C-alpha cells in the first residue's frame, strides 16, 4: 500500500515545503518512486520543482472542485528525477469558499486518492498550507502518516496543543492516521535556544519521536532557487546528509503507541550525532 505522508503544521515558516521536496529526493535516492502533492495556494513546491504555473492545464484546485477530474489528469513531471507532482495554483485560495457547496467537502482529496491507481508510487508526500482550514482537513483525512516540521522557537510550542486537538478529532474520521513525530528544522546546533526548545519538546511530548534534525543553512534556499533538491545541489552538505537520514528513518518500522487518541510511532529515534 502506498504511504501518504503529510508534512503538516499550521504555523508558517517551519520548512514544510523544503522538507517535502528534499525528503522526496532522499526517498528517490533509496530507489523509491514519489508523487508529491502541493496543497498550498502559494504553490511554492510547484515552483521549486520547475513547474510553470501559467502553463498548467489543471491543478489540485481542479481535482478538489471538479468531480470529473482525476489524479492522472493533473500529474506533471518535475525537475527532480523520480518525483512526479500534483501541482498547486493560486486559484486554490478560492477553494475554501467553493467547497462549501460540495457534499463531504472535507473528503475530496481522500476520494480522489482512494479512487486512483497509485501502484507506480511507493510514497505520496503532501505539502500543506500554514493554516487549519478545509484544505488542512482534506489532508489529514487523506493521509496515512503525519510528520510535524517544527522550528526551535518558543512560538512553535504554543501552537502544538491546537494541532493535536485537531488531529484527535480527525482520527474519528480517519483512524489510520499516525503521527510519526517531529522534524526539527532550521536548527542552529550551537544555539542555546535551539537546544532548550528541543529539550522542552521532548519533555512535553515524550511519546513522540524526534526525526533527524535539519541544520540551519542557506543551501536549502539556494537549491530551491535552482529548481533542484539540496541533495542534488550540494550532495555532501550537512543539510543533504540530514535529509538522507530522514528518508532512512521513514523507511524503518516502529512500534505504534498512542498520545491521547492520536497514534504515533515510537522507538525509532535515531542517533542525532552533533545535535
C-alpha positions as CSV (number, residue, x, y, z in Angstrom):
1,X,0.0,0.0,0.0
2,X,1.3,3.4,-0.9
3,X,2.0,5.5,2.2
4,X,0.6,9.0,2.1
5,X,2.7,11.3,4.3
6,X,1.8,14.8,5.1
7,X,4.2,17.5,6.3
8,X,1.8,19.3,8.5
9,X,2.0,22.3,10.8
10,X,-0.5,25.2,10.8
11,X,2.4,27.6,11.8
12,X,4.2,29.1,8.8
13,X,8.0,29.2,8.4
14,X,8.6,25.6,9.5
15,X,10.2,24.4,6.2
16,X,7.2,22.2,5.2
17,X,7.9,22.8,1.5
18,X,11.6,22.4,1.8
19,X,11.2,19.2,3.7
20,X,8.6,17.8,1.3
21,X,11.0,18.5,-1.6
22,X,14.1,17.1,0.0
23,X,12.6,14.1,1.6
24,X,11.2,13.2,-1.8
25,X,14.7,13.4,-3.2
26,X,16.1,11.3,-0.4
27,X,13.5,8.6,-0.9
28,X,14.2,8.5,-4.6
29,X,17.9,8.0,-3.8
30,X,16.8,4.9,-1.9
31,X,15.1,3.6,-5.1
32,X,11.6,4.8,-4.3
33,X,9.1,6.4,-6.6
34,X,7.4,9.5,-5.2
35,X,4.3,11.5,-6.0
36,X,4.3,15.0,-4.4
37,X,1.1,16.9,-3.9
38,X,1.2,20.7,-3.4
39,X,-1.8,21.7,-1.4
40,X,-0.6,25.2,-0.5
41,X,-2.2,28.1,-2.5
42,X,1.2,29.8,-2.5
43,X,2.4,27.0,-4.8
44,X,6.0,27.2,-3.5
45,X,6.6,23.5,-4.0
46,X,5.2,23.6,-7.5
47,X,7.6,26.4,-8.5
48,X,10.5,24.8,-6.6
49,X,10.4,21.7,-8.8
50,X,10.4,23.7,-12.0
51,X,6.7,23.6,-13.0
52,X,5.4,26.7,-14.9
53,X,2.1,27.5,-13.2
54,X,0.9,29.7,-16.1
55,X,1.2,26.7,-18.5
56,X,-0.8,24.3,-16.4
57,X,-4.0,22.8,-17.9
58,X,-5.2,21.7,-14.5
59,X,-4.0,21.7,-10.9
60,X,-5.0,20.3,-7.4
61,X,-7.7,23.1,-7.4
62,X,-9.5,21.3,-10.3
63,X,-9.0,18.0,-8.6
64,X,-10.9,19.2,-5.5
65,X,-13.6,21.2,-7.2
66,X,-14.4,19.2,-10.3
67,X,-15.5,15.6,-9.6
68,X,-14.7,14.7,-13.3
69,X,-11.0,15.4,-12.8
70,X,-8.9,12.5,-11.5
71,X,-5.4,12.2,-10.3
72,X,-3.8,11.2,-13.6
73,X,-5.3,14.3,-15.2
74,X,-3.2,16.6,-13.0
75,X,0.1,14.8,-12.6
76,X,3.1,16.6,-14.2
77,X,6.8,15.7,-14.3
78,X,9.3,17.7,-12.3
79,X,13.0,18.7,-12.3
80,X,13.5,16.0,-9.6
81,X,14.2,12.6,-11.3
82,X,11.8,10.0,-9.9
83,X,9.3,12.6,-8.5
84,X,6.0,13.5,-10.1
85,X,3.8,16.3,-8.9
86,X,0.1,17.2,-8.5
87,X,0.7,21.0,-8.8
88,X,-0.9,23.8,-6.9
89,X,-2.2,27.1,-8.3
90,X,-3.2,30.4,-6.7
91,X,-6.8,29.6,-7.6
92,X,-6.6,27.1,-4.7
93,X,-7.1,30.1,-2.3
94,X,-10.7,30.2,-3.5
95,X,-11.4,26.5,-2.8
96,X,-12.3,27.3,0.9
97,X,-15.5,29.1,-0.3
98,X,-16.2,27.0,-3.4
99,X,-16.1,23.7,-1.4
100,X,-18.9,25.0,0.9
101,X,-21.4,23.8,-1.6
102,X,-19.7,20.4,-2.2
103,X,-21.0,17.4,-0.4
104,X,-18.5,15.9,2.0
105,X,-16.1,18.7,1.1
106,X,-13.5,17.6,3.7
107,X,-13.1,14.2,2.0
108,X,-12.5,15.3,-1.6
109,X,-8.7,14.6,-1.6
110,X,-9.3,11.2,0.1
111,X,-11.9,10.2,-2.5
112,X,-9.5,11.1,-5.4
113,X,-6.6,9.3,-3.9
114,X,-8.6,6.2,-3.0
115,X,-10.0,6.1,-6.5
116,X,-6.6,6.4,-8.2
117,X,-4.1,3.7,-9.1
118,X,-1.1,4.7,-7.1
119,X,0.8,1.4,-7.6
120,X,3.5,3.3,-9.5
121,X,4.5,5.1,-6.4
122,X,5.9,4.0,-3.0
123,X,5.1,7.3,-1.3
124,X,2.8,10.2,-1.7
125,X,4.2,13.3,0.1
126,X,1.8,16.2,0.7
127,X,2.9,19.8,1.3
128,X,0.3,21.5,3.4
129,X,-0.7,25.2,3.9
130,X,0.2,27.2,7.0
131,X,-3.4,27.1,8.3
132,X,-6.1,25.0,9.8
133,X,-8.9,25.1,7.2
134,X,-10.8,22.9,4.8
135,X,-7.7,22.1,2.8
136,X,-5.9,21.0,6.0
137,X,-8.8,18.8,7.0
138,X,-8.7,17.2,3.5
139,X,-5.0,16.5,4.0
140,X,-5.5,14.9,7.5
141,X,-8.4,12.7,6.3
142,X,-6.5,11.5,3.2
143,X,-3.1,10.8,4.9
144,X,-1.8,7.7,6.5
145,X,1.1,9.4,8.3
146,X,1.9,12.8,9.7
147,X,5.3,14.5,10.1
148,X,5.3,17.8,12.0
149,X,8.2,20.1,10.9
150,X,8.9,22.4,13.7
151,X,11.3,25.3,14.1
152,X,13.1,25.5,17.5
153,X,11.3,28.7,18.5
154,X,9.1,29.5,21.6
155,X,6.1,30.2,19.4
156,X,6.4,26.8,17.8
157,X,5.4,25.0,21.1
158,X,2.5,27.3,21.6
159,X,0.5,26.1,18.6
160,X,1.0,22.4,19.1
161,X,-1.9,22.0,21.5
162,X,-4.4,23.1,18.9
163,X,-2.7,20.9,16.3
164,X,-3.1,17.8,18.4
165,X,-6.7,18.7,19.3
166,X,-7.4,18.8,15.5
167,X,-5.6,15.5,14.9
168,X,-7.5,13.8,17.6
169,X,-10.8,14.9,16.2
170,X,-9.8,13.9,12.7
171,X,-8.9,10.4,13.8
172,X,-12.6,9.7,14.3
173,X,-12.9,10.1,10.5
174,X,-9.5,8.7,9.7
175,X,-8.5,6.1,12.3
176,X,-5.5,5.0,10.2
177,X,-3.7,8.4,10.7
178,X,-0.4,8.0,12.5
179,X,1.7,10.9,13.9
180,X,5.3,9.8,13.1
181,X,7.0,12.5,15.0
182,X,8.6,15.9,15.0
183,X,11.0,17.1,12.3
184,X,13.2,19.8,13.8
185,X,14.1,22.3,11.0
186,X,16.4,25.3,10.8
187,X,18.3,24.0,13.8
188,X,21.4,26.0,14.8
189,X,23.4,23.4,16.7
190,X,25.4,25.9,18.7
191,X,22.3,27.8,19.8
192,X,21.3,27.5,23.4
193,X,17.7,28.5,22.4
194,X,17.5,25.6,19.9
195,X,18.9,23.2,22.5
196,X,16.4,24.3,25.1
197,X,13.5,24.2,22.8
198,X,14.2,20.7,21.6
199,X,14.6,19.6,25.2
200,X,11.3,21.2,26.1
201,X,9.7,19.4,23.1
202,X,10.9,16.1,24.3
203,X,9.7,16.7,27.8
204,X,6.3,17.9,26.8
205,X,5.7,15.1,24.2
206,X,7.8,12.2,25.4
207,X,5.7,9.7,23.4
208,X,6.6,11.3,20.1
209,X,9.8,10.5,18.2
210,X,12.2,13.2,17.0
211,X,13.4,12.8,13.5
212,X,16.9,13.7,12.5
213,X,17.4,17.5,12.9
214,X,17.8,19.6,9.8
215,X,20.5,22.2,10.3
216,X,20.0,25.9,9.5
217,X,21.6,26.6,6.2
218,X,21.3,28.8,3.2
219,X,21.8,25.8,0.9
220,X,18.1,24.8,1.1
221,X,17.0,28.2,-0.3
222,X,19.8,28.2,-2.9
223,X,18.8,24.7,-4.2
224,X,15.1,25.7,-4.4
225,X,16.1,28.8,-6.4
226,X,17.9,26.4,-8.8
227,X,14.8,24.1,-9.0
228,X,16.6,21.1,-7.6
229,X,16.9,19.4,-4.2
230,X,19.7,20.2,-1.8
231,X,20.8,16.6,-2.3
232,X,21.5,17.4,-6.0
233,X,22.7,21.0,-5.4
234,X,25.1,20.3,-2.6
235,X,25.2,16.5,-2.1
236,X,27.9,16.5,0.6
237,X,26.4,19.2,2.7
238,X,25.2,18.6,6.3
239,X,21.6,19.5,5.1
240,X,21.7,16.9,2.4
241,X,23.0,14.3,4.9
242,X,20.2,15.2,7.4
243,X,17.5,14.7,4.8
244,X,19.0,11.4,3.8
245,X,18.8,10.4,7.4
246,X,15.1,11.4,7.4
247,X,14.5,9.3,4.3
248,X,16.1,6.3,6.1
249,X,14.1,7.0,9.2
250,X,10.8,7.0,7.4
251,X,11.6,3.6,5.8
252,X,12.3,1.9,9.2
253,X,9.4,0.2,11.0
254,X,8.4,1.3,14.5
255,X,6.1,0.3,17.3
256,X,2.8,2.1,17.2
257,X,1.7,3.7,20.5
258,X,-0.8,6.5,21.3
259,X,-0.9,10.0,22.5
260,X,-4.4,10.8,23.6
261,X,-6.4,9.5,20.7
262,X,-3.6,10.0,18.1
263,X,-1.3,7.1,17.3
264,X,2.4,7.8,17.0
265,X,5.3,5.6,16.0
266,X,7.7,5.1,18.9
267,X,11.1,3.6,19.4
268,X,12.7,4.9,16.2
269,X,14.5,8.0,17.4
270,X,17.9,7.8,15.7
271,X,21.3,8.8,16.8
272,X,21.3,12.6,16.2
273,X,25.1,12.9,16.3
274,X,26.1,16.5,17.0
275,X,22.5,17.7,17.6
